[in-house]
Amino acid sequence: MKGTTTLVCHAGMETHVLTSGDIDRVLNSGGAVVTTAGERLGTLTQVFRDARTGGPAWGTVTTGLLGRAEAYVPLVEASVRGDALVVPYDAATVDGAPRVTGMLGDLSDSLEAEVRTYYGLAD
């Protein structure tokens, strides 16, 4: 999908629920990201893969009016329902997450630690 980037995160995540095929299906269908209740959160724009396993680890989601804000979201507990990526976070949580700055979100070790802390994920 045009405008979508796949990057590698620096530190590994232990478990991946999603496969590359799942991510491709979501991206090829418009990249919709929804809550477990089906509320649309935004559009999946970047995918960061685990450096160790190659599986999807983190994503960025455009949110807000006109989709101008882009927030990091962990994919470790995400799933796919139909053609949408389902994350176990509500809109307020995703809206408050650390934001992407610049053209591509660089998920450095320190930023990954900040995002992990924000979402309450263990190292």
Phi, psi and omega in degrees: 000135181299136178086001181255138183236140173250122181236169179252130175277160187280312182262145184281152171252149188282324188230141176233119178278325185270152173252168176299324177298321177298313181297316179301317180298316179296312182296320181288347180254013177110351174076025182298134175242128183229163174280172177297337177274357178093003178288128180289129179259327183160208185236133176291124184242330179223148175232129177255128182261147177297128182297331183275314187258339183082356180281159178299130182240317182222154174223167170241145184234126173283133183225176174081176180300126181068009177061036183272340178265146180227121184243151176280141178222131176288144180257000185299329180248013180277161176216177178241132175235112185066240178251017183246146173275126181253124179242148183274040181229145178274174184300319181297321179294312180294319179298330181270358183289159175307140185261153173283136174239141182086183183295312178241138178285116177273113181267078179289168178302317182291321178291321177298320177297320178296317180293318177302314180297315180303315182273000178072032180264141178285157176290000000 
